[in-house]
Every structure is written in C-alpha cells, then in structure tokens.
Amino acid sequence: MSRSLDVYLKDRKAGELMQGDEGSLTFTYDSDYLATDPAALSVSLPLQDEPFGDRIARPFFSGLLPDEKARRRLAAALGVSSGNAFGLLEIIGGECAGALSLLPSDQSPPAPTSDDVELLDDKRLEEILALLRQRPLLGGEEDVRLSLAGAQDKLAVAIIDGQITLPKAGRPTTHILKPFNVELDGIVENEVFCMSLARRLGLDVPLVSKGVAGKSDYFLVERYDRITHGDGRIERIHQEDFCQALSVPPELKYEEEGGPGISQCQDLIRRTTGRPAAEILRFQRMLIFHYLIGNADAHAKNYALLYRGKVPDLAPVYDAVCTAAYPRISQKLAMAMGGRSLPDTILLEHWASLVPSTRASRRMLAGELMAMADAVATEAEALFEEVADSGAFHPILKGVRQVIETRCNLVRRALEREAR
C-alpha cells in the first residue's frame, strides 16, 4: 500500500513524496505550485511536471535525516528501519534543515509565531541532553517533529527572550544545540574555538557559544537558515547540502567512498550561484581554513547552498572542528587535495589543483595560502590566550593549538619549496 507526505517549502505546498509498495520513493511537484512563481527544492530536483523516481528522490530526502550511528539509534527508538527514510520523515520531518516541512495530508505547517513550546530550565535541559544519547533529535517525544542531518547528537531549539525552548508540532527553531560527546573529550570547547577563530578571520560564520546545564556542557550555534523578525515571526531560509544538490546519498558523503570531491563542488558552485567567481573563492578559503585547523571531516554534507532568493549563495561555515586533536579519528581528508588525502603530504602542486593552470592563478593562490596561514597562526594564538584568561579553557585546546601551528608551518614550507 502506497503512502504519501505533503512537502512544504515554507508555507507553500510544493509537492508530494510517495512511498510505493516496494519501499521506493517518488517525488512530484504540485501542479498549482508549478503554476505560481515556483522555486525548485534542489538543484537535483528541477521544476518539472514529471515525477522523480527513487534514484533522484531518495538521496535528497534521505539527506534531511541524521547520518550513520545517530540515524540507527533514532530508528531503533522509533521502531522504524534505519533504511526507511519515508517512515522516519513521517515522524520527525515537520521541521527540517532549510525551509522544508514534510507533513501528513491532513496537516499544514504551524504559524511562524506559534507559542507551542516547552521552556527548558537547567534541570529539564540536562535531562534532555541525557535523553538525546538514547533518542537522537528526541525522536518519539510527543509533538517533537525535528529533523537535522549530521553524525553528532544535536537538537534544534528556539531562543525566546534569552530562554532556551523546545518547539513542538513543527514550530520553527532558531538554534542548534549539541551536547558534549563522551568519546570526544572537549569537543564543545574545540568547536567553539574553531568557529570563533573562523569569525576572527572574517569568514562568514554564525554566532556560537558554550553553555552548561547541570554537569552537561553543550555547544549552541545560531541557525543561519532562520531569521527572527521583530514581531517574533521566524522565517525559514531554504538550503541544501552539496550531497543533496549533486544527488549523492548521504552514506556516500566521503570522496573515498564515492562522494563529491573538490572539483565537483567547485563545478556545482560555478553552475548554480549568482557570483560564481566570488563564491568559488569563498569555498577555497573554507577549504584552506579546514586544512589549517586540522578538520579532516569537511565532507560534501558540510558545505551547502543557501537560497535567500531563487539563486543560491554558498552557506556560511559550519561544523568546523579540529578532528586532528583526536588520534583515534582518521587523519585522511574527506575530500582529497590534488589526489592527496594525508595532510603532511600536500605540496603546493596539490593546492594548485584548486585553480586554473596559469602562472597568475598559482601566484594568487600562493598569496592566499600565505595570508591565511599567517592570519590563522596569529589569531589562534590570541584566541587561545583569551580563552585561557576567561576560565573557559579545556586541555584539548593545547592539542588544537599544536595542530594549527603544525599545519601553518606545512603550508609555509610548501610555499618556500616552490619559491626556490
């Protein structure tokens, strides 16, 4: 027996997602939507009357769900197969990344000023952080319909008058909260440090902070795909990650496993954005930054297109963490640089794969690399001292600082070798 969900883009019904008897997914744009100034849900789902079959629909809609272990734990908590993307979205798809809501046909999106929220004091928040380890995204909690991609445990919340609240019934959220991870000591301080460093360098980065509920630390980041207006209305801004845009299943997000590489990502930016040259430069600066801070996990799902209008821009930096500070995590880069995945083997000739093979382009790239290495080294040291003086220090930051120093020196040596 086939089942269906209405797919809303903001408050407009854009189409219908159907699951066939054999479990395959089909997405079809609504005819009324197509007739009235429509916007495509994805680069991989261009506007058309004909339905999109499982090969195209599944990668996009699966990309709205948590990755890997978190998805398996969520599915177990909900009593649904982890491979049943439709069944999971049927339960938690009311508030997704970007501006999408997936709802049963007898429901519609809640008002953006809905007051259907639960205020979370420190005690209740600590309880919820503990519960997240068994039930990612609070799957199965009454009226909680939140879905976010990613491997880490996380929860979408709304900050109202400075108070953390848990929205219900698909009400829009404003922030994402990630609890500390017992397997990655100091991950909260690590991510706050790296994201703050990116902001100091002038990269486009949402506001972040560290919070504490009882004995539980958490990372809090403002959602760049939400705008809170003066009247309390929360506006959803549509986005899609690069895997969704390129129709790549989320389980294949790493280049080594068949996911997108740098050249595919740059081609996507070139084809879709309104200012491709400027956006490719932004993307390259993000790549350099992730390398310099030791983030090996900057895969294609950690880059996104943000639709403030019909033509997207590159989304801000997110999920910036020094993974190299944890020896148990693979040191291989999620996307190879000029065919090289091990950071200490990357030379200027591999960095040069980012740009056209002209002397002028290589010279500009070399200047960008040197400027970024010098700026990262200087700002990381200053930020380290500020954090140490503020009392928010964690020992992991010593490792982060050492990784950054090593990576900056690797870049400088690569540039010096080329100059000889």
C-alpha positions in Angstrom: 0.0 0.0 0.0 1.5 3.4 -1.0 1.8 6.2 1.5 2.4 9.9 0.9 3.6 13.1 2.7 2.9 16.7 1.6 6.2 18.6 1.1 6.0 22.3 2.0 8.6 24.9 1.1 8.0 27.5 3.8 4.2 27.8 3.9 3.5 26.6 0.3 2.8 23.0 -0.6 5.4 22.3 -3.2 4.7 18.6 -3.9 4.2 15.1 -2.6 6.6 12.4 -1.5 5.2 8.9 -2.0 6.5 5.6 -0.8 5.5 2.7 -3.1 4.6 -0.8 -2.0 8.2 -2.0 -2.5 9.6 0.9 -0.5 10.7 3.1 -3.4 10.3 6.9 -3.2 8.8 9.2 -5.7 8.6 13.0 -5.6 6.2 15.0 -7.7 5.8 18.8 -7.8 2.3 20.1 -7.1 0.6 21.4 -10.3 -0.7 24.5 -8.5 2.8 25.2 -7.1 4.3 25.0 -10.6 1.8 27.5 -11.9 2.6 30.2 -9.4 6.2 31.5 -9.3 7.7 28.3 -8.0 11.3 27.7 -6.7 12.9 24.3 -7.1 13.6 22.3 -3.9 17.0 21.3 -5.1 19.5 21.5 -8.0 18.8 17.8 -8.2 15.0 18.3 -8.4 14.5 20.9 -11.1 11.0 22.1 -11.8 9.0 19.7 -14.0 5.6 18.1 -14.3 7.1 14.5 -14.4 7.7 12.7 -11.1 11.2 12.0 -9.9 11.9 8.3 -9.2 13.8 6.7 -6.3 17.3 7.2 -7.8 16.8 11.0 -7.5 14.3 11.4 -4.7 15.9 9.2 -2.1 19.3 10.9 -1.9 17.7 14.3 -1.4 15.1 13.4 1.2 17.4 10.9 3.0 19.8 13.9 3.3 17.4 15.6 5.6 17.9 12.8 8.2 20.8 12.2 10.7 23.8 10.3 9.5 25.1 6.9 10.4 25.0 5.9 14.1 22.6 8.7 15.1 20.2 7.5 12.4 20.3 3.9 13.6 19.7 4.9 17.2 16.8 7.2 16.1 15.3 4.4 14.1 15.6 2.0 17.0 13.9 4.5 19.3 11.0 5.0 16.9 10.6 1.3 15.9 11.4 2.0 12.3 14.0 0.5 10.0 17.1 2.8 9.6 16.8 2.4 5.9 13.2 3.6 5.9 13.7 7.3 5.1 10.0 7.8 4.5 9.0 6.3 7.8 11.5 8.5 9.7 10.4 11.6 7.9 6.8 10.8 8.6 7.5 11.1 12.3 10.1 13.8 12.6 10.0 15.7 9.2 7.9 18.7 10.4 11.0 20.9 10.9 13.9 20.2 8.7 17.1 22.0 7.7 16.3 24.8 5.3 12.6 25.7 4.7 11.1 22.2 4.2 8.4 20.5 6.2 7.0 17.1 5.4 3.6 16.5 6.8 0.6 14.1 6.5 -2.0 15.3 4.1 -4.4 16.4 6.8 -1.9 18.8 8.4 -0.3 22.1 7.5 2.8 23.9 8.8 2.3 25.7 12.1 2.2 29.5 12.2 5.8 31.0 12.4 4.7 32.8 15.6 3.2 29.7 17.3 3.8 29.7 21.1 3.7 25.9 21.2 7.0 25.5 23.1 8.4 24.0 26.3 10.6 26.3 28.4 13.8 24.4 29.3 15.3 25.3 32.7 18.7 23.9 33.6 17.3 20.8 35.2 15.0 19.9 32.2 17.7 20.8 29.7 20.1 18.4 31.5 17.5 15.7 31.3 17.0 16.2 27.6 20.8 16.2 26.9 21.0 12.8 28.6 17.9 11.6 26.7 19.5 12.6 23.3 22.0 9.8 23.7 19.2 7.2 23.5 16.8 9.1 21.3 18.6 11.4 18.8 16.6 14.6 18.0 14.2 13.4 20.8 12.5 11.1 18.3 9.3 9.8 19.7 8.7 12.6 22.2 5.2 13.8 21.9 4.8 16.6 19.4 8.5 16.9 18.7 9.0 16.8 14.9 12.6 17.9 14.3 15.0 16.5 11.7 18.6 17.5 11.2 21.4 15.9 9.2 24.8 15.1 10.6 26.6 12.4 12.7 26.7 14.2 16.0 23.8 14.2 18.5 22.0 17.5 18.2 18.7 19.2 18.9 17.0 22.2 17.3 15.7 24.7 19.8 14.3 28.2 19.8 15.8 31.0 21.9 12.9 33.2 23.1 13.7 36.3 25.2 17.0 34.7 26.1 15.4 31.4 27.2 16.1 28.0 25.6 12.8 26.4 24.5 11.9 23.2 22.8 9.4 23.9 20.0 6.5 21.5 19.4 4.4 20.5 16.4 7.0 21.6 13.8 7.3 25.2 15.0 10.4 26.9 13.5 13.6 26.8 15.6 16.4 29.4 15.8 19.4 27.5 17.2 21.1 24.1 17.1 22.4 22.6 20.4 25.0 19.8 20.5 25.8 18.1 23.8 29.3 17.1 24.8 30.4 13.7 23.5 32.0 11.3 26.0 34.0 9.8 23.2 35.5 13.1 22.1 36.8 14.9 25.2 36.5 18.7 24.9 34.5 18.6 21.7 32.3 21.6 22.8 35.3 23.8 23.6 37.0 22.6 20.4 34.1 23.6 18.1 33.5 26.9 19.9 37.3 27.7 19.5 37.4 26.7 15.8 34.2 28.5 14.8 35.2 31.6 16.8 38.6 31.5 15.0 36.8 31.5 11.6 34.8 34.6 12.6 38.0 36.4 13.6 39.4 35.7 10.2 36.5 37.3 8.5 34.8 34.1 7.3 31.0 34.0 7.2 30.2 32.2 10.4 27.1 32.0 12.6 27.3 33.0 16.3 28.3 30.3 18.7 28.7 29.8 22.4 29.2 27.2 25.1 26.5 26.5 27.7 26.2 24.4 30.8 23.2 22.6 32.1 24.0 21.0 35.5 27.1 18.9 34.7 26.5 18.8 31.0 28.3 21.1 28.6 26.8 21.9 25.2 27.6 23.8 22.0 25.0 26.3 20.8 25.0 27.8 17.3 22.6 30.2 15.7 20.9 28.8 12.7 21.9 30.6 9.5 18.8 29.2 7.8 16.5 31.1 10.1 15.7 34.8 10.5 13.8 36.1 13.6 11.8 39.2 12.9 10.9 41.9 15.4 7.4 40.7 15.8 8.7 37.2 16.8 8.0 35.6 13.5 10.7 33.1 12.5 11.3 32.9 8.8 12.8 29.7 7.3 15.5 30.1 4.6 15.9 27.2 2.3 19.2 25.4 2.0 20.6 22.1 0.6 23.9 20.5 1.3 26.2 19.6 -1.6 25.4 15.9 -1.5 21.7 16.7 -1.9 22.4 19.1 -4.7 24.5 16.5 -6.5 22.1 13.7 -5.8 24.6 11.7 -3.8 23.3 9.5 -0.9 24.4 10.8 2.5 26.1 7.4 3.3 28.5 8.2 0.4 29.5 11.6 1.6 33.2 10.9 1.7 35.0 11.2 -1.6 36.9 7.9 -1.0 33.5 6.1 -0.8 32.2 7.7 -4.0 31.1 11.1 -2.6 31.8 14.5 -4.2 35.4 15.8 -4.5 36.6 19.4 -4.7 36.3 19.7 -8.5 32.6 18.5 -8.3 31.9 21.0 -5.6 33.5 23.9 -7.5 31.6 22.9 -10.6 28.4 23.0 -8.6 29.1 26.5 -7.3 30.1 27.6 -10.8 26.8 26.3 -12.3 24.3 27.4 -9.6 25.4 30.6 -7.8 24.9 34.2 -9.0 28.5 35.2 -8.4 30.5 32.0 -9.2 34.0 33.6 -9.1 33.4 35.2 -5.7 31.7 32.1 -4.3 34.4 29.7 -5.5 37.0 31.9 -3.8 34.9 31.7 -0.6 34.8 27.9 -0.9 38.6 27.8 -1.4 39.1 29.9 1.7 36.9 27.5 3.6 39.0 24.5 2.3 42.2 26.2 3.4 40.7 27.1 6.8 39.6 23.5 7.4 43.0 22.2 6.5 44.8 24.7 8.8 42.6 23.9 11.8 43.0 20.1 11.2 39.5 19.3 10.2 39.6 16.1 8.2 35.8 15.8 8.3 34.9 18.6 5.9 32.9 16.4 3.5 30.3 17.5 1.0 27.5 17.5 3.5 29.4 20.1 5.5 29.0 22.6 2.6 25.7 23.9 1.5 23.8 26.3 -0.9 21.6 28.9 0.9 18.6 30.3 -1.0 17.9 33.8 0.1 16.4 34.2 -3.4 15.9 31.8 -6.2 19.7 31.9 -7.0 21.7 30.4 -4.1 24.9 31.6 -2.4 27.4 29.5 -0.5 26.2 28.9 3.0 28.3 30.0 6.0 31.0 27.9 7.6 29.6 25.2 9.9 30.8 22.1 11.7 34.4 23.4 11.9 36.2 21.2 14.4 39.9 20.2 14.8 39.5 16.4 14.3 43.3 16.0 14.3 43.3 16.6 18.0 41.8 13.1 18.4 44.3 10.5 17.4 41.5 7.8 17.0 39.8 9.8 14.2 41.1 9.2 10.7 43.5 11.9 9.6 42.6 11.4 5.9 40.9 14.5 4.4 37.3 13.9 3.5 38.0 15.5 0.1 41.4 14.9 -1.4 43.6 17.9 -2.4 45.1 17.2 -5.9 44.8 13.5 -5.3 46.4 13.6 -1.8 44.4 12.8 1.4 47.2 12.8 4.0 47.7 16.4 5.2 51.5 16.2 5.6 52.0 15.1 2.0 50.2 18.0 0.4 52.5 20.3 -1.6 51.8 23.5 -3.5 51.3 21.5 -6.7 48.4 19.7 -5.0 46.9 23.0 -3.7 47.3 24.3 -7.3 44.5 21.8 -8.3 42.1 24.4 -6.9 42.8 27.0 -9.6 43.3 27.2 -13.4 46.8 26.1 -14.5 48.1 29.6 -15.2 51.0 31.4 -13.6 48.8 34.2 -12.4 46.3 31.9 -10.8 49.0 30.0 -9.0 50.6 33.2 -7.8 47.2 34.4 -6.4 46.7 31.1 -4.7 50.1 31.2 -3.1 49.4 34.6 -1.8 46.1 33.4 -0.4 47.7 30.4 1.3 50.4 32.5 2.9 47.9 35.2 4.1 45.6 32.6 5.6 48.4 30.7 7.3 49.8 33.8 8.9 46.4 35.1 9.9 45.3 31.7 11.4 48.5 31.4 13.4 48.3 34.9 14.8 44.5 34.8 15.6 44.7 31.3 17.0 47.4 32.3 19.5 45.5 35.4 20.5 42.2 33.5 20.9 44.0 30.7 22.9 45.2 33.3 25.4 41.8 34.9 25.6 40.1 31.6 26.3 42.7 30.7 28.9 42.2 34.0 30.7 38.4 33.7 30.6 38.2 30.5 32.6 36.6 28.6 29.7 39.8 26.6 28.9 39.9 22.9 28.2 43.1 20.9 27.8 42.1 19.8 24.3 42.8 23.3 23.1 46.5 22.8 23.7 46.3 20.0 21.1 44.2 22.2 18.8 46.8 25.0 19.0 49.6 22.5 18.2 47.8 21.1 15.2 47.2 24.6 13.9 50.9 25.6 14.4 52.0 22.4 12.5 49.6 22.9 9.6 50.6 26.6 9.2 54.2 25.5 9.1 53.4 22.8 6.5 51.9 25.4 4.2 54.8 27.8 4.7 57.3 25.1 3.9 55.3 24.1 0.8 55.4 27.8 -0.4 59.1 28.1 0.4 59.9 24.9 -1.5 58.1 26.3 -4.5 60.0 29.6 -4.3 63.4 28.0 -4.5 
